[in-house]
């Protein structure tokens, strides 16, 4: 009895036998795969070239993963705070916009939080089944209305072009990861303590340390983040989504 190399390999090549056949011919063909459900488990019998068959003992989880891997979904750019959702099997991508607003941020070693204006932000989250999610956070000058929207580095420590350095921050719950609302993700990220990691290159007025810009904004009691201070990436929203899309 053979063992499949991976759950998604269970159904590899099944469509090959249908190419070039009419419907009337196809319905008379012998099945290339049969699933048999028993009280003790599931057996898959698969025809092999030249005659005969191979049997696999598979778990319900394997079967569910293999079936799910065939399902694809993509929204395109949306009009609400949720910008984009795409999935393929057990992989899912969600992009969400956070409007410009004053936000309390905790810096490592500070006794009180900085209350500063942040620009519009876009969070992109990619999950694969129960694995740890991957994130990207980008600044934007206005809410994206097209995939050509240019992206900027977020004026925050602990994140760069490759993602977010979470450190020992408590991760988002399984319930939060199951949906497309990133409210809990934003709350966990912006409610964490920011350190001195990845502070450079994010502020034109304070290129060495973006935290100095945040301190200056609070001291001046600014209500809006200056868009001219942002550092532009050589990427658009569409390019980022294409790169990480399932």
Order of alpha helices (4+ residues) and beta strands (2+ residues): alpha-beta-beta-beta-alpha-beta-beta-beta-beta-beta-beta-beta-beta-beta-beta-alpha-alpha-beta-alpha-beta-alpha
